[in-house]
Amino acid sequence: MDISGRKFCVVGAGIGGLSAALALRQRGAEVQVLEQAPEIAEVGAGLQISQNGITVLRALGVVGEVPEAGLQSFGTVLRDYRSGRVVSVLPGPQAGPTYYYHRADLIELLRSAALRAGVEVTLNQKVSAVRRSAEGAVVELADGEDLFADCVIAADGGRSGLRPALNGDEAPKFTHQVAWRATIPWGRREDQSRAALTMGPGRHVVTYPLRDHALMNIVAVEERSDWREEGWRLKGDPDDLRARFADFGGPVAEILSDVRETHLWALFLRPVAQNWQNGRVALLGDAAHPTLPFMAQGACLALEDAWLLGRSFEGKDSIAQALAAYENARRNRARRVVAAAASNARNFHLHGPMRLAAQMALSVIGPRLGRRYEWIYSYDATA
C-alpha cells in the first residue's frame, strides 16, 4: 500500500525508533517521533554493529561505504583471565567487518538523518497509553493531550510501557548476572582494532576501542545471587569493580585501574513477545525482543526490524496486513538470535575443568568456531 501522507507515530528516539522513522519516511509517510527524555543523551557506552546492521544503515542513507563514526573491527582476542595469555584469535565474520560505535555517536547519526529527511522529533513527551480508534490509533500523553496516528510503532525499549497492552504483564527473570559498564581515555592506536574477551570462572570482561582509539569501552560481567533493581543507569563504585575482578591479570588489570566512573546493568530476561502487533500498533526492537548482550545483536536486530517494517507495506492492502507481515518476517529470527545470546552467556562463565577444556579447544579450533554464527552476520534484511 502507498503510505505517502499517512501519519505514523514512533514512541522512543533510540536506535530502533529513529531507524524505523527513517524507513517509513523513505516511503513517504509523515512521521513523528516522541521521546520522553528532555534531550537525546546516552550514558557513555559502546556497541558493535555487524554487517547485518551496517547493511541497513547504508540502505537508510545514514552511513556510506566506509561507515562514519565507526571503528572497524579485525576480530576478537580471547585471553586467559589470570595471566592475560592469548588463548585464541577469532577473525571477523566472513559477511564483512563489524564496526565499534559509541552509542551516542550512532544515535546522533540517525537523529540527523531523520531530521534531514523531514521526520519530526519531539522531546519531553511521555506516552501514557495507546488505544485503537475506528480509523487508527490514539496516543495518550502524560500531559493529557491526545495525538491521532494511522499507526503507532512502540520502540520504547526493553521495559516498554506499551508492550503490556499487547501481551499483558510479564515479570522479568533475573539471570544472576550483572554487567559493569565504563569507558576510559585510551589513545593507543593499533593497526588492527580488535575486541578482547577475557573469560574467568563466573565472570568475563569485554573491551574494545571507540572513537578512533580515543576511548576504551569496558563491559565486565559477574554472577550474583540476588538483585532487585532493573535498569542500566545505576552508578557503581570503581573500587568495588576492581575488587570483584582483582584476580584478573594482564591487560584487564591495567584497564580497570583507570576506571573513574562506572554504571551497573543487571541483566534481566524477558521472552520474545508473543504478540507484536494488533493491526494499528506494533512493537519494535527491545520492546519486542529484549536480548542479552552476549551476541552484541540488540542494535542490529532493531535495525533489521526497522527496514523490514517499512518494506512490509509494499504490496499490502491495509496497515493491518502490513503489520502482520512484519511480525511474521521477524519473529522466528528474533527468537533464534535471542536464544544464541542466552547460550553464549553460559559459555563465557565456565568453571574449573570445563573452563580449561574450553580453552584448550579454543586454542585449536577457535578461528573456525567463529563461523558458527555466520548465519547472524550474513543476514541481509534489505535483499
C-alpha positions in Angstrom: 0.0 0.0 0.0 1.0 3.6 -0.5 1.7 5.2 2.9 2.5 8.6 1.5 0.9 11.2 3.7 -0.1 8.6 6.3 0.6 9.7 9.9 2.9 7.4 11.8 3.9 7.9 15.4 7.1 6.3 16.8 7.5 6.1 20.5 11.1 6.2 21.5 14.1 8.0 19.9 16.7 5.3 20.3 18.4 3.3 17.6 15.2 1.3 16.7 12.8 4.2 16.8 14.9 6.6 14.7 15.8 3.9 12.2 12.1 3.0 11.9 11.2 6.6 11.4 13.7 6.8 8.6 12.5 3.6 6.9 8.9 4.9 7.0 9.8 8.4 5.9 11.7 6.9 2.9 8.3 5.5 1.7 6.5 8.9 2.1 4.9 8.6 5.5 4.5 11.6 7.8 6.5 10.5 10.9 6.6 12.0 14.4 9.0 10.5 17.0 8.0 11.0 20.6 10.8 10.8 23.2 10.1 11.1 26.9 13.6 12.5 27.8 14.1 16.3 27.7 17.2 15.6 25.5 18.6 12.8 23.4 21.5 11.8 25.6 23.1 8.4 26.4 25.2 7.2 29.2 28.6 6.6 27.6 28.8 3.1 26.2 30.0 1.3 23.1 28.2 -1.1 20.8 29.1 -3.4 17.9 27.3 -3.1 14.6 28.0 -6.2 12.4 27.2 -6.4 8.7 23.6 -7.2 9.1 23.2 -3.8 10.8 25.6 -1.9 8.6 23.7 -3.0 5.5 20.5 -1.4 6.9 22.3 1.8 7.9 23.6 2.1 4.3 20.1 1.5 2.9 18.7 4.2 5.2 21.4 6.6 3.9 22.9 7.0 7.4 26.4 5.8 6.5 28.4 5.5 3.4 30.6 2.7 2.1 33.0 3.4 4.9 30.7 3.8 7.9 31.1 7.3 9.5 32.0 7.5 13.2 32.6 3.8 13.4 35.9 2.0 14.0 36.4 -1.2 12.0 37.0 -4.4 13.9 39.5 -7.0 12.9 38.2 -9.8 15.1 38.4 -10.8 18.8 41.3 -11.9 21.0 40.4 -14.5 23.7 42.5 -14.3 26.8 43.0 -16.3 30.0 41.9 -14.3 33.0 44.8 -14.8 35.3 47.8 -14.4 33.0 46.2 -12.4 30.2 47.7 -15.0 27.8 46.2 -15.1 24.4 44.2 -18.3 24.0 42.9 -17.8 20.5 42.2 -15.1 17.9 38.8 -15.2 16.2 38.7 -13.5 12.8 35.8 -11.2 12.0 32.7 -12.5 10.2 33.1 -13.6 6.6 30.0 -11.4 5.8 32.1 -8.3 6.3 33.6 -6.2 9.0 31.9 -5.2 12.3 32.2 -1.6 13.5 32.6 -0.3 17.0 30.4 2.7 17.8 29.9 4.9 20.7 26.1 4.7 21.2 25.7 8.5 21.4 27.5 8.9 18.0 25.3 6.3 16.2 22.1 7.9 17.7 23.3 11.3 16.5 23.9 10.0 13.0 20.3 8.6 13.0 18.8 11.7 14.5 20.5 14.0 12.0 19.5 11.8 9.1 15.9 11.7 10.4 15.7 15.5 10.7 17.1 16.0 7.2 14.5 13.6 5.8 11.7 15.6 7.4 11.0 13.4 10.5 9.6 15.4 13.4 11.4 14.5 16.7 9.6 15.8 19.8 11.3 15.6 23.1 9.9 15.6 26.7 6.7 13.7 25.6 5.9 10.8 27.8 3.3 8.4 26.4 0.9 7.0 28.9 -1.1 4.7 26.7 -2.1 3.9 23.1 -5.6 2.9 22.1 -7.1 1.8 18.9 -9.8 4.0 17.3 -12.1 3.5 14.4 -9.7 4.9 11.9 -6.3 4.4 13.5 -4.8 4.8 17.0 -4.8 7.5 19.7 -1.6 8.2 21.6 -2.4 9.4 25.1 0.3 11.7 26.5 1.0 12.2 30.2 0.1 15.9 30.0 -3.4 15.0 28.9 -3.1 15.6 25.2 -4.2 13.0 22.7 -2.5 12.6 19.3 -4.0 10.7 16.4 -2.0 8.4 14.1 -2.8 5.9 11.4 -0.2 3.6 13.0 1.9 3.6 16.2 5.4 2.0 16.5 6.4 1.2 20.1 10.2 1.4 20.2 10.4 2.3 23.8 12.9 -0.3 25.0 13.2 -3.5 27.0 11.0 -2.1 29.7 8.4 -0.9 27.2 5.4 0.8 28.7 3.3 -0.1 25.6 4.1 -3.8 25.4 1.8 -4.9 28.2 -1.2 -3.7 26.2 -0.5 -6.4 23.7 1.0 -9.1 25.9 -0.2 -8.5 29.5 2.1 -8.1 32.5 5.3 -10.2 32.2 7.6 -10.4 35.2 11.3 -10.2 34.1 13.6 -13.0 35.2 16.9 -12.1 36.8 19.7 -14.0 35.0 22.0 -13.8 38.1 24.4 -11.7 36.0 25.3 -8.1 36.5 27.3 -6.0 34.0 29.6 -3.2 34.9 29.9 -0.6 32.1 32.6 2.1 31.7 34.7 3.9 29.2 38.2 5.3 29.8 40.6 7.5 27.9 42.8 5.4 25.7 44.7 7.0 22.8 46.8 3.9 21.9 46.4 3.4 18.2 46.6 -0.1 16.7 47.0 -1.2 13.1 44.1 -3.6 13.5 41.5 -2.9 16.2 40.3 -6.0 18.0 37.9 -6.7 20.8 39.3 -8.6 23.8 37.3 -11.2 25.6 38.8 -12.4 28.9 36.9 -15.3 30.5 37.2 -16.4 34.1 35.1 -18.5 36.5 31.8 -16.8 36.8 33.0 -13.6 35.2 34.2 -12.2 31.9 35.4 -8.8 30.6 35.0 -7.4 27.1 37.0 -4.4 25.9 37.2 -2.7 22.6 38.3 0.8 21.3 35.9 3.6 20.3 36.2 7.0 18.5 39.4 6.2 16.6 41.0 4.7 19.7 40.4 7.8 21.9 38.3 5.7 24.3 38.3 2.1 25.5 34.9 0.5 26.2 34.6 -1.9 29.1 31.9 -4.4 29.9 32.7 -6.6 33.0 30.1 -9.2 33.8 29.8 -11.2 37.0 27.4 -13.6 38.6 25.3 -12.6 41.6 22.7 -14.5 43.5 20.2 -11.7 44.0 19.3 -8.3 42.5 16.2 -6.2 42.7 16.6 -3.1 40.6 16.2 -3.4 36.8 17.8 -0.8 34.6 21.2 0.2 33.3 22.0 3.7 34.7 22.7 2.8 38.3 26.1 4.3 39.3 28.7 1.9 40.6 31.8 2.2 42.7 35.0 1.8 40.6 36.9 0.4 43.6 34.2 -2.3 44.0 34.6 -3.2 40.4 38.3 -3.6 40.8 37.9 -5.7 43.9 35.4 -8.1 42.2 37.9 -8.7 39.3 41.0 -8.5 41.4 42.3 -11.9 40.2 42.2 -10.8 36.6 45.7 -10.1 35.4 47.3 -8.9 32.1 45.7 -6.1 30.1 42.4 -6.2 32.1 44.1 -5.3 35.4 45.7 -2.3 33.7 42.5 -1.2 32.0 40.3 -1.5 35.2 42.9 0.6 37.1 42.0 3.6 35.0 38.2 3.4 35.6 36.9 6.5 37.3 33.2 6.2 36.7 31.0 3.1 36.1 27.4 2.1 35.8 25.8 -1.2 36.7 23.3 -3.0 34.5 21.5 -6.0 36.0 20.7 -8.5 33.2 17.0 -9.4 33.3 15.4 -11.7 30.7 12.0 -11.2 29.1 10.7 -13.5 26.4 10.3 -12.5 22.8 6.8 -11.0 22.6 4.0 -13.4 21.8 2.0 -10.6 20.2 3.9 -8.0 18.2 1.0 -6.0 16.8 -2.7 -5.5 16.8 -3.3 -4.1 13.4 -2.6 -0.5 14.3 0.2 -0.7 17.0 3.4 -2.7 16.6 6.4 -3.4 18.8 10.0 -2.9 17.5 13.5 -3.5 18.8 13.9 -4.4 22.5 10.2 -3.7 23.1 9.5 -6.8 21.0 12.6 -9.0 21.7 14.9 -7.8 24.5 18.1 -9.8 24.3 21.1 -10.4 26.5 24.3 -8.6 25.2 26.3 -11.8 24.6 25.9 -11.7 20.8 26.1 -7.9 20.5 23.0 -8.0 18.4 20.4 -5.8 20.2 21.0 -2.7 18.0 21.4 -4.8 14.8 18.1 -6.6 15.4 16.4 -3.2 15.9 17.9 -2.0 12.6 16.6 -5.2 10.8 13.2 -4.6 12.3 13.1 -1.0 11.1 13.9 -1.9 7.5 11.5 -4.8 7.3 8.7 -2.8 8.9 9.0 -0.2 6.2 9.1 -2.8 3.4 6.2 -4.7 4.8 3.8 -2.1 3.5 4.8 -2.9 -0.1 2.1 -4.8 -1.9 -0.3 -4.8 1.1 -3.9 -3.6 1.1 -4.0 -2.3 4.7 -1.9 -1.3 7.7 -3.2 -4.4 9.5 -1.9 -6.7 6.7 1.5 -4.9 6.7 2.0 -5.2 10.4 1.0 -8.9 10.3 3.6 -9.4 7.5 6.2 -7.5 9.6 5.6 -9.8 12.6 5.8 -12.9 10.5 9.0 -11.8 8.9 10.7 -11.0 12.2 9.5 -13.4 15.0 11.5 -16.5 14.2 14.8 -14.8 13.5 14.5 -12.7 16.7 13.8 -15.9 18.8 16.8 -17.6 17.3 19.2 -14.7 17.9 17.9 -14.2 21.4 18.5 -17.9 22.1 22.0 -17.7 20.8 22.8 -14.8 23.1 21.5 -16.7 26.1 23.6 -19.7 25.2 26.7 -17.6 25.0 26.1 -16.3 28.5 26.7 -19.8 29.8 29.8 -20.4 27.6 31.5 -17.2 28.9 31.3 -18.4 32.6 32.6 -21.9 32.7 34.2 -23.1 35.9 37.2 -25.4 36.7 37.9 -28.3 34.4 35.2 -27.2 31.9 36.9 -23.8 31.5 40.3 -25.3 31.0 38.9 -27.8 28.5 37.2 -25.0 26.6 40.4 -23.0 26.5 42.3 -26.0 25.0 39.6 -26.4 22.4 39.6 -22.7 21.5 43.3 -22.7 21.1 42.9 -25.4 18.4 39.6 -24.6 16.7 39.0 -21.0 17.8 39.2 -19.5 14.3 36.7 -22.0 12.9 34.4 -21.6 15.9 33.5 -18.0 15.0 31.9 -19.3 11.8 29.1 -21.0 13.7 27.3 -17.6 14.0 27.8 -16.6 10.3 24.0 -17.0 9.8 23.6 -14.0 12.1 26.0 -11.7 10.4 25.3 -12.7 6.8 21.6 -11.9 7.0 20.6 -9.1 4.7 17.3 -7.5 5.6 17.5 -5.2 2.6 17.9 -8.0 0.0 
